[in-house]
Amino acid sequence: MKKTVPFFCILIIGILFGSCKKTDLTATYIYIDTTAFYIDMTNFNEEFATGYDQAELECIASQKFHDAWVYVDGKDRGTWELPCKIPIFSKDSANVQIFPGVKMNGVSTSRPRYPFTDGCTRKMHLEAGKIIPVTNIPVKYYSTIKLNLLENFEKDYNSWFHSETADGVNFEHIRDPQNPANKIGVISLKDSIEDFNVISENLHFDFVPSYVFLELDYKCDVEGAQIYVGMLIDKTTTTVTSDEPLVVLNADPKWKKIYVNLTQSVLRNQTNVSAYRVYFSGGRSDETPMNFSFDNIKVIYR
């Protein structure tokens, strides 16, 4: 007996096969290099009612952004370590928004979005399979940021830091041998000088901040040298200064930048506080001379 397929089954099969179209899943890629981000300082003095000179503006603009936070047409497309190649599956064009990210306290597993600048938005024309380099990504500081400490060592005296050691070792302001146009702060441990401990002048905040970072560049001519960073808190109710160690930096002969999170130290010590101070300390365990170099030190908050 001949069997026939019901008409409605034929209809459904026809609809299913007729509606199956090949979807092009070929992505367009955007490529972001490690040097793509920069902080746009155009009209900074006018916008913030400040009078910084060119060297100070360069210090404020100093950055080492490690990541890109990417949004495509308003949708989160993840955080990408620089350099990176990011797939975008939109067709024709898309609005791509890119924010900088940092390694918090130098820790690879703590990588927040940098909270003091906005992002950069670009309308990009897309072509499947093509790699589009994204260069010169300007970001600007939010209008609510404040600078509490700014030391670029261009002056011939220590205006921000003083020594807490008996021998009085402090920053020596010298020309950077690798870049003579720039001055840096150097602490030399040699002869009878075994260690150092330099402390900032008092820091005050105009309002209760949501974010507070200490940022600095550092290196040492001895591989593996350690620099201890912390905060001192003075209160009106006691003569005892509270010491909060924050991070230990492992220095080497290459310049590094660190973003140290001061937020919690500031917020949990608001009651009866009279001042905050940051410090750097270090030492040597043998007779090997050591030269610790610093630059672009700033405390920023909003």
C-alpha positions as CSV (number, residue, x, y, z in Angstrom):
1,M,0.0,0.0,0.0
2,K,1.4,3.4,-1.0
3,K,1.9,5.9,1.8
4,T,1.5,9.6,1.2
5,V,3.0,12.4,3.2
6,P,0.4,14.7,4.7
7,F,0.2,18.1,3.0
8,F,0.7,20.1,6.2
9,C,4.1,18.2,6.8
10,I,5.2,19.1,3.3
11,L,4.3,22.7,4.0
12,I,6.2,22.9,7.3
13,I,9.3,21.3,5.7
14,G,9.1,23.8,2.9
15,I,8.9,26.7,5.2
16,L,11.8,25.5,7.4
17,F,14.1,24.9,4.4
18,G,13.0,28.0,2.6
19,S,13.7,30.2,5.7
20,C,17.3,28.8,6.2
21,K,19.7,31.4,4.9
22,K,23.4,31.5,5.4
23,T,24.4,34.1,8.1
24,D,27.7,35.9,7.5
25,L,29.5,35.5,10.8
26,T,32.7,37.1,9.5
27,A,33.8,39.9,11.9
28,T,35.4,43.2,11.4
29,Y,38.3,43.7,13.7
30,I,39.5,46.8,15.4
31,Y,43.2,46.9,16.5
32,I,44.3,49.0,19.4
33,D,48.0,49.4,20.1
34,T,49.6,50.0,23.5
35,T,50.3,53.6,22.7
36,A,46.8,54.5,21.3
37,F,45.5,56.3,24.4
38,Y,46.5,59.7,25.4
39,I,45.1,62.3,27.8
40,D,43.9,65.4,25.9
41,M,45.1,68.4,27.9
42,T,43.8,71.0,25.5
43,N,42.5,74.1,27.4
44,F,43.1,72.2,30.8
45,N,44.1,75.4,32.6
46,E,41.1,77.3,31.3
47,E,38.7,74.5,32.1
48,F,40.0,73.9,35.6
49,A,41.0,77.5,36.4
50,T,44.6,76.5,37.1
51,G,48.0,77.9,36.0
52,Y,50.2,74.9,35.4
53,D,53.2,75.3,33.2
54,Q,54.0,73.0,30.3
55,A,56.1,70.6,32.3
56,E,53.4,70.3,35.0
57,L,50.7,69.7,32.3
58,E,52.9,66.9,30.9
59,C,53.1,65.4,34.4
60,I,49.3,65.5,34.8
61,A,48.9,63.8,31.4
62,S,51.4,61.0,32.2
63,Q,49.7,57.6,31.9
64,K,50.2,53.9,31.3
65,F,46.8,52.5,30.4
66,H,46.9,48.7,30.1
67,D,43.4,47.9,28.9
68,A,40.6,49.0,26.7
69,W,37.0,48.8,27.8
70,V,34.9,48.6,24.7
71,Y,31.2,49.2,24.0
72,V,29.6,48.8,20.5
73,D,26.3,50.5,20.0
74,G,25.9,50.8,23.7
75,K,26.6,47.1,24.4
76,D,29.5,45.9,26.5
77,R,32.0,44.1,24.4
78,G,34.5,43.3,27.2
79,T,37.8,44.4,28.6
80,W,40.9,43.8,26.4
81,E,44.5,44.0,27.3
82,L,46.6,46.2,25.0
83,P,47.6,45.5,22.3
84,C,44.4,43.8,21.2
85,K,42.3,42.8,18.2
86,I,38.6,43.0,18.9
87,P,35.9,41.4,16.7
88,I,32.8,43.4,15.8
89,F,29.9,41.6,14.2
90,S,27.8,44.6,13.3
91,K,27.1,45.3,9.7
92,D,28.0,48.5,7.8
93,S,28.8,50.8,10.7
94,A,28.7,51.0,14.5
95,N,29.3,53.5,17.3
96,V,32.4,52.3,19.2
97,Q,33.1,53.7,22.6
98,I,36.5,53.0,24.2
99,F,37.6,53.7,27.8
100,P,41.0,53.2,29.3
101,G,41.7,50.7,32.1
102,V,44.6,50.2,34.6
103,K,46.2,47.6,36.7
104,M,45.2,48.6,40.2
105,N,48.1,48.5,42.7
106,G,50.1,46.8,39.9
107,V,48.0,43.6,40.3
108,S,47.1,41.8,37.0
109,T,43.9,40.4,38.5
110,S,42.5,43.9,39.5
111,R,41.9,45.9,36.4
112,P,39.3,48.6,36.8
113,R,38.3,51.2,34.3
114,Y,40.3,54.4,35.0
115,P,37.8,56.5,36.9
116,F,39.1,60.0,36.1
117,T,38.7,60.3,32.3
118,D,35.8,59.9,29.9
119,G,36.0,57.6,26.9
120,C,36.3,58.2,23.2
121,T,33.4,57.5,20.8
122,R,33.8,56.9,17.1
123,K,31.4,56.0,14.4
124,M,33.2,53.3,12.4
125,H,32.5,52.0,8.9
126,L,32.8,48.2,9.0
127,E,33.9,45.7,6.4
128,A,33.8,42.0,7.2
129,G,37.2,40.4,7.5
130,K,39.0,43.7,7.6
131,I,41.3,44.8,10.4
132,I,40.8,48.5,11.3
133,P,43.6,50.1,13.3
134,V,42.4,52.6,16.0
135,T,45.1,55.1,16.7
136,N,45.2,58.4,18.7
137,I,42.4,57.8,21.2
138,P,42.0,61.0,23.2
139,V,40.4,60.9,26.6
140,K,39.8,64.0,28.8
141,Y,39.7,64.4,32.5
142,Y,36.2,64.7,34.0
143,S,35.4,68.3,35.1
144,T,35.1,67.0,38.7
145,I,38.7,65.8,39.2
146,K,41.1,67.5,41.7
147,L,44.9,67.2,42.0
148,N,46.2,67.1,45.5
149,L,49.9,66.5,45.0
150,L,51.9,67.1,41.8
151,E,55.7,66.5,41.7
152,N,57.7,66.4,38.5
153,F,61.1,67.4,40.0
154,E,61.6,70.2,37.6
155,K,62.2,72.6,40.5
156,D,65.6,72.6,42.2
157,Y,64.2,72.0,45.7
158,N,61.9,69.5,47.4
159,S,58.6,71.3,47.8
160,W,56.5,68.2,48.5
161,F,58.6,65.7,50.3
162,H,60.9,65.6,53.3
163,S,63.0,62.9,54.9
164,E,62.1,61.0,58.1
165,T,65.5,59.3,58.4
166,A,68.3,60.6,60.7
167,D,70.7,61.1,57.8
168,G,68.1,63.3,56.0
169,V,68.3,61.5,52.7
170,N,65.8,63.0,50.2
171,F,65.2,63.4,46.5
172,E,68.0,64.8,44.5
173,H,66.7,66.5,41.4
174,I,68.8,65.6,38.4
175,R,68.6,65.4,34.6
176,D,67.4,62.0,33.4
177,P,70.4,60.4,31.7
178,Q,68.1,58.8,29.2
179,N,66.2,62.0,28.5
180,P,68.2,65.1,29.5
181,A,65.3,67.4,28.8
182,N,63.5,65.9,31.8
183,K,64.3,66.1,35.5
184,I,63.7,63.2,37.9
185,G,64.0,62.6,41.6
186,V,66.8,60.2,42.7
187,I,67.5,58.7,46.1
188,S,71.0,57.2,46.3
189,L,71.9,54.6,48.9
190,K,75.6,54.4,49.2
191,D,78.5,54.7,51.7
192,S,76.8,54.8,55.2
193,I,73.3,55.4,53.9
194,E,71.4,52.1,54.2
195,D,67.7,53.1,53.8
196,F,65.3,56.0,53.1
197,N,61.9,57.2,54.1
198,V,60.4,60.2,52.4
199,I,57.0,61.6,53.4
200,S,54.8,64.1,51.6
201,E,53.4,67.3,53.0
202,N,49.9,67.2,54.3
203,L,47.1,66.3,51.9
204,H,43.5,67.6,52.3
205,F,40.4,66.9,50.3
206,D,37.8,69.5,49.4
207,F,35.0,66.9,49.5
208,V,34.4,63.2,50.3
209,P,35.9,61.5,47.3
210,S,34.6,58.5,45.4
211,Y,38.1,57.7,44.0
212,V,41.6,58.6,45.1
213,F,44.7,57.4,43.3
214,L,48.4,57.9,43.9
215,E,50.2,57.7,40.6
216,L,54.0,57.6,40.0
217,D,56.8,56.4,37.7
218,Y,59.7,54.5,39.4
219,K,62.8,52.4,38.7
220,C,66.0,51.2,40.4
221,D,69.4,50.4,38.9
222,V,69.4,47.2,41.0
223,E,67.1,44.4,39.8
224,G,64.4,43.4,42.3
225,A,64.8,46.4,44.6
226,Q,61.7,47.0,46.7
227,I,59.9,50.3,47.4
228,Y,57.3,50.4,50.2
229,V,54.3,52.8,49.7
230,G,51.9,53.7,52.4
231,M,49.7,56.4,53.9
232,L,50.0,58.2,57.3
233,I,46.8,59.6,58.9
234,D,46.9,62.3,61.5
235,K,43.8,62.9,63.7
236,T,42.7,65.7,66.0
237,T,41.8,63.3,68.8
238,T,45.3,61.7,69.2
239,T,48.9,62.5,68.8
240,V,49.6,59.0,67.5
241,T,49.9,58.8,63.7
242,S,48.2,55.9,62.0
243,D,50.4,54.0,59.4
244,E,48.6,52.1,56.6
245,P,51.0,50.2,54.4
246,L,49.6,49.9,50.9
247,V,51.8,48.2,48.3
248,V,55.3,46.9,47.8
249,L,56.8,47.9,44.4
250,N,59.4,45.6,42.7
251,A,61.6,47.9,40.8
252,D,64.1,47.2,38.0
253,P,66.2,49.4,35.6
254,K,63.2,50.0,33.4
255,W,60.6,52.7,34.2
256,K,57.3,51.5,35.5
257,K,54.1,53.3,36.3
258,I,51.9,52.3,39.3
259,Y,48.3,53.3,40.2
260,V,47.9,53.0,43.9
261,N,44.4,53.0,45.3
262,L,44.1,55.3,48.3
263,T,40.3,55.4,48.3
264,Q,39.6,53.1,51.2
265,S,42.4,54.5,53.3
266,V,40.9,58.0,52.9
267,L,37.3,57.0,53.4
268,R,37.7,54.8,56.5
269,N,39.7,57.5,58.2
270,Q,37.4,60.5,57.6
271,T,36.4,61.0,61.2
272,N,38.5,63.6,63.1
273,V,41.2,63.5,60.4
274,S,43.5,66.5,60.3
275,A,45.7,65.4,57.4
276,Y,46.8,62.5,55.2
277,R,50.4,62.0,54.0
278,V,51.9,59.4,51.6
279,Y,55.4,58.0,51.9
280,F,58.0,55.9,50.1
281,S,60.6,53.9,51.8
282,G,63.3,51.3,50.9
283,G,66.7,50.0,51.8
284,R,69.5,47.7,50.9
285,S,70.7,44.5,52.6
286,D,74.4,44.6,51.5
287,E,77.0,47.1,50.4
288,T,75.8,47.3,46.8
289,P,75.0,51.0,46.0
290,M,71.4,51.6,44.9
291,N,69.8,54.5,43.0
292,F,66.0,54.8,43.2
293,S,64.4,57.1,40.6
294,F,61.0,58.6,40.6
295,D,58.9,60.9,38.4
296,N,55.4,62.2,37.7
297,I,54.1,61.7,41.2
298,K,50.5,62.9,41.7
299,V,47.5,62.3,43.9
300,I,44.2,62.7,42.0
301,Y,40.6,62.4,43.2
302,R,37.0,63.0,42.3
